[in-house]
Amino acid sequence: MGKGTPSKGKKNKASSHKTCRRCGKHSYHRRKKFCASCGFGHTAKLRQPSWRNRYRAFNGKKSFYR
């Protein structure tokens, strides 16, 4: 089987993500065995990119950074 249309038909059989044991989000990849949200399966530390918590909601002050 090639990498074109016939192989694309196999993508509807099963879901690729399930609920993560560590963060509870539906981001744990079944085949790759790691969570895309918290990094469970790849690292012991919690996955927190620098852009994730940079901005907060506007609360009257212009203190955008933590």
MDAnalysis code that builds the backbone (N, CA, C; Angstrom):
import MDAnalysis as mda
import numpy as np

u = mda.Universe.empty(198, n_residues=66, atom_resindex=np.repeat(np.arange(66), 3), trajectory=True)
u.add_TopologyAttr("name", ["N", "CA", "C"] * 66)
u.add_TopologyAttr("resid", np.arange(1, 67))
u.add_TopologyAttr("resname", ["MET", "GLY", "LYS", "GLY", "THR", "PRO", "SER", "LYS", "GLY", "LYS", "LYS", "ASN", "LYS", "ALA", "SER", "SER", "HIS", "LYS", "THR", "CYS", "ARG", "ARG", "CYS", "GLY", "LYS", "HIS", "SER", "TYR", "HIS", "ARG", "ARG", "LYS", "LYS", "PHE", "CYS", "ALA", "SER", "CYS", "GLY", "PHE", "GLY", "HIS", "THR", "ALA", "LYS", "LEU", "ARG", "GLN", "PRO", "SER", "TRP", "ARG", "ASN", "ARG", "TYR", "ARG", "ALA", "PHE", "ASN", "GLY", "LYS", "LYS", "SER", "PHE", "TYR", "ARG"])
u.atoms.positions = np.array([
    [0.837, -1.174, 0.000],
    [0.000, 0.000, 0.000],
    [0.889, 1.246, 0.000],
    [0.533, 2.202, -0.836],
    [1.319, 3.419, -0.943],
    [0.980, 4.436, 0.120],
    [1.430, 5.653, -0.123],
    [1.176, 6.700, 0.867],
    [0.086, 7.663, 0.420],
    [-0.701, 7.268, -0.549],
    [-1.719, 8.157, -1.082],
    [-3.104, 7.867, -0.530],
    [-4.070, 7.833, -1.434],
    [-5.475, 7.699, -1.055],
    [-5.786, 6.393, -0.321],
    [-5.262, 5.230, -0.709],
    [-5.618, 4.004, 0.013],
    [-5.208, 4.010, 1.481],
    [-4.064, 4.591, 1.791],
    [-3.625, 4.611, 3.184],
    [-4.403, 5.631, 4.006],
    [-4.944, 6.655, 3.372],
    [-5.735, 7.653, 4.097],
    [-7.052, 7.055, 4.585],
    [-7.532, 6.012, 3.930],
    [-8.770, 5.389, 4.360],
    [-8.645, 4.648, 5.670],
    [-7.426, 4.349, 6.103],
    [-7.219, 3.639, 7.359],
    [-7.270, 4.560, 8.568],
    [-7.363, 5.866, 8.343],
    [-7.294, 6.814, 9.443],
    [-8.601, 6.940, 10.220],
    [-9.700, 6.341, 9.730],
    [-10.981, 6.488, 10.417],
    [-11.313, 5.305, 11.312],
    [-10.400, 4.386, 11.505],
    [-10.706, 3.177, 12.255],
    [-10.718, 3.415, 13.766],
    [-9.715, 4.097, 14.288],
    [-9.603, 4.285, 15.733],
    [-9.140, 5.703, 16.023],
    [-9.486, 6.185, 17.207],
    [-9.053, 7.522, 17.596],
    [-7.582, 7.481, 17.988],
    [-6.867, 8.543, 17.717],
    [-5.441, 8.559, 18.001],
    [-5.147, 9.057, 19.405],
    [-6.046, 9.837, 20.010],
    [-5.810, 10.380, 21.339],
    [-6.814, 9.828, 22.349],
    [-6.370, 9.719, 23.602],
    [-7.259, 9.354, 24.705],
    [-6.929, 10.234, 25.900],
    [-7.653, 10.077, 26.996],
    [-7.469, 10.924, 28.163],
    [-6.137, 10.614, 28.835],
    [-5.416, 11.668, 29.173],
    [-4.094, 11.521, 29.796],
    [-4.246, 11.196, 31.275],
    [-3.358, 10.353, 31.786],
    [-3.400, 9.991, 33.198],
    [-2.944, 11.130, 34.093],
    [-2.045, 11.979, 33.578],
    [-1.467, 13.025, 34.418],
    [-2.269, 14.314, 34.393],
    [-2.634, 14.813, 33.207],
    [-3.300, 16.118, 33.142],
    [-4.811, 16.010, 32.962],
    [-5.315, 14.855, 32.521],
    [-6.748, 14.679, 32.374],
    [-7.303, 15.177, 31.057],
    [-6.463, 15.752, 30.202],
    [-6.938, 16.233, 28.908],
    [-6.936, 15.090, 27.891],
    [-7.684, 15.273, 26.824],
    [-7.808, 14.249, 25.791],
    [-6.685, 14.433, 24.788],
    [-5.427, 14.300, 25.249],
    [-4.261, 14.622, 24.433],
    [-3.210, 13.523, 24.421],
    [-3.456, 12.397, 25.061],
    [-2.475, 11.312, 25.103],
    [-2.566, 10.510, 23.815],
    [-1.477, 10.497, 23.043],
    [-1.460, 9.812, 21.756],
    [-1.243, 8.323, 21.981],
    [-2.129, 7.507, 21.430],
    [-2.079, 6.064, 21.680],
    [-0.868, 5.397, 21.036],
    [-0.506, 5.822, 19.836],
    [0.619, 5.182, 19.156],
    [1.961, 5.760, 19.585],
    [2.014, 7.076, 19.766],
    [3.272, 7.708, 20.158],
    [3.569, 7.562, 21.645],
    [2.556, 7.221, 22.429],
    [2.685, 6.987, 23.867],
    [3.174, 8.216, 24.624],
    [2.677, 9.396, 24.249],
    [2.960, 10.572, 25.071],
    [1.843, 11.585, 24.905],
    [1.733, 12.464, 25.898],
    [0.670, 13.455, 25.918],
    [1.157, 14.733, 25.251],
    [0.358, 15.268, 24.335],
    [0.731, 16.486, 23.626],
    [0.562, 17.717, 24.505],
    [-0.243, 17.612, 25.560],
    [-0.508, 18.769, 26.405],
    [0.509, 18.907, 27.530],
    [0.725, 17.847, 28.311],
    [1.597, 17.961, 29.487],
    [2.949, 17.276, 29.301],
    [3.127, 16.467, 28.259],
    [4.403, 15.819, 28.009],
    [4.581, 14.495, 28.709],
    [3.536, 13.941, 29.292],
    [3.619, 12.661, 29.990],
    [4.024, 11.566, 29.003],
    [5.027, 10.789, 29.364],
    [5.550, 9.765, 28.477],
    [6.880, 10.162, 27.868],
    [7.149, 11.464, 27.748],
    [8.430, 11.959, 27.250],
    [9.314, 12.478, 28.360],
    [8.696, 13.177, 29.329],
    [9.488, 13.860, 30.331],
    [8.812, 13.778, 31.693],
    [9.608, 13.840, 32.744],
    [9.066, 13.837, 34.100],
    [8.570, 15.212, 34.495],
    [9.121, 16.246, 33.859],
    [8.678, 17.610, 34.137],
    [7.426, 17.919, 33.316],
    [6.631, 18.852, 33.817],
    [5.419, 19.246, 33.117],
    [5.792, 20.105, 31.910],
    [5.168, 19.821, 30.783],
    [5.452, 20.579, 29.568],
    [4.794, 21.945, 29.679],
    [5.586, 23.008, 29.725],
    [5.070, 24.371, 29.808],
    [5.868, 25.262, 28.868],
    [5.387, 25.477, 27.647],
    [6.081, 26.368, 26.718],
    [6.062, 27.805, 27.228],
    [7.011, 28.603, 26.781],
    [7.128, 29.971, 27.271],
    [5.975, 30.848, 26.816],
    [5.311, 30.495, 25.719],
    [4.227, 31.325, 25.204],
    [2.889, 30.997, 25.845],
    [2.807, 29.933, 26.640],
    [1.508, 29.481, 27.127],
    [0.904, 30.432, 28.159],
    [1.681, 30.900, 29.131],
    [1.143, 31.698, 30.227],
    [1.607, 33.144, 30.172],
    [1.902, 33.650, 29.007],
    [2.473, 34.986, 28.929],
    [1.421, 36.068, 29.160],
    [0.273, 35.953, 28.504],
    [-0.742, 37.007, 28.590],
    [-1.892, 36.566, 29.479],
    [-2.403, 37.536, 30.259],
    [-3.573, 37.291, 31.087],
    [-4.740, 38.101, 30.548],
    [-5.915, 37.847, 31.073],
    [-7.077, 38.633, 30.671],
    [-6.936, 40.057, 31.214],
    [-7.535, 41.002, 30.521],
    [-7.432, 42.401, 30.920],
    [-8.249, 42.613, 32.191],
    [-7.593, 43.095, 33.262],
    [-8.275, 43.268, 34.536],
    [-8.270, 44.717, 35.009],
    [-8.130, 45.671, 34.096],
    [-8.134, 47.074, 34.478],
    [-6.760, 47.693, 34.502],
    [-5.728, 46.858, 34.714],
    [-4.355, 47.349, 34.709],
    [-3.647, 46.827, 33.475],
    [-2.605, 47.483, 33.094],
    [-1.853, 47.033, 31.923],
    [-0.653, 46.193, 32.366],
    [-0.876, 45.250, 33.228],
    [0.200, 44.350, 33.642],
    [0.005, 43.048, 32.886],
    [0.501, 43.028, 31.666],
    [0.261, 41.864, 30.806],
    [1.168, 40.693, 31.155],
    [2.376, 40.993, 31.623],
    [3.318, 39.916, 31.895],
    [3.217, 39.493, 33.345],
    [3.567, 38.270, 33.601],
    [3.507, 37.735, 34.948],
    [4.590, 38.315, 35.809],
])
